[in-house]
Amino acid sequence: MRIGKHLFRGWVVSFACLVSIFFCRPLLSDENPLAPGAAAKPSEKTGTPSSLDAVFGTGGAKTGYVPRLAAVRNLGGNLKESEIQALLSFLQKKLADEPELDELQLGAIKNETANLLVGKIRPAHFGIQLISMYNDKSMDMTWRNYCIQFLGDWCAMTSDPEEKSAVVTTLRAALSDQDSSMAGTALLSLSRVPAADFSRKDLSDAALKMALDGKNGAPARIAALQICSITANREVLDCARKLAESGENVPLRVAAIAAVGSLGGPSDMELLKKLSESTDSRLSTSSKAAAAKLSGEDKTPKKKKKDNAD
């Protein structure tokens, strides 16, 4: 999913109570029209549906990352309630529960599972489960990061106003996560939250604050520069110019150069020309692209507008 294919502390008591109230409700209740009623045959050894043995590597099915990932991708959306519940339970597993997988492998299989649940199943109150797993510090960082990514999309799907509020509250708090990658992911996830739930001004202000804070690591500041460009927040320009010249690493400098190309003006051409002569092809290429954008010579294909139907 998006960044995953590539990327909270301090709960207040009232919000913790809200989450606990929601999480006590069944993830798939009788109210959910997507929850089938038939039960799948359980696996003798694990108690999970035998139809998912290939996913979990149980019941004599092939174990290991590759076959299990393929099995998840082969699942369709017409699942029985017991199968859905088993998949939801699987998402809560920790590294110690899956000794044959490393952190990235387990995260990838969980990511594909969550993609299926979000895209085709949409179990009730799934956002609350994601919030709970993100806040569980015993979960590995890779999966907690994925949970933050999914929350932005889930906020656009759920019609429950309290769940929407819980999601936005969690994402806003995650902007201050001590892990820079997590904070940057939270900002990008907020960019997918409907404007009615989190205004574009609030998004732009949050991105500017994150970009300007030198205590933030590169992943957070890269995300912030991207969002400032998208929201046309030119207040980040001075910061972007400095980072373009002397950011802590090349990816951060490339993001800053792109921001200058999106938000800057003619006076920035000298800086971009200088950077285009860099011996690092990443810097030179991005600087040339930014200069072309500023000069109106950007050759990037534009999406064609759809013709109105007759």
ABEGO torsion letter per residue (X at the ends): XEAAAXXXBGBBAAAAAAAAAAAABBABBAABAABBABBBBBBAAAGBBAAAAAAAGBGGBBBEAAAAAAAAAABBABBBAAAAAAAAAAAABBAAABAABBAAAAAAAAAAAAAAAAAAAGBBGAAAAAAAAAABAABBAAAAAAAAAAAAAAAAABABAAAAAAAAAAAAAAAABABAAAAAAAAAAAAABBAAABBAAAAAAAAAAAAABAABBAAAAAAAAAAAAAAGBAAAAAAAAAAAAABABAAAAAAAAAAAAAABBAAAAAAAAAAAABABAAAAAAAAAAAAAAAGABABBBBBBBBBBX
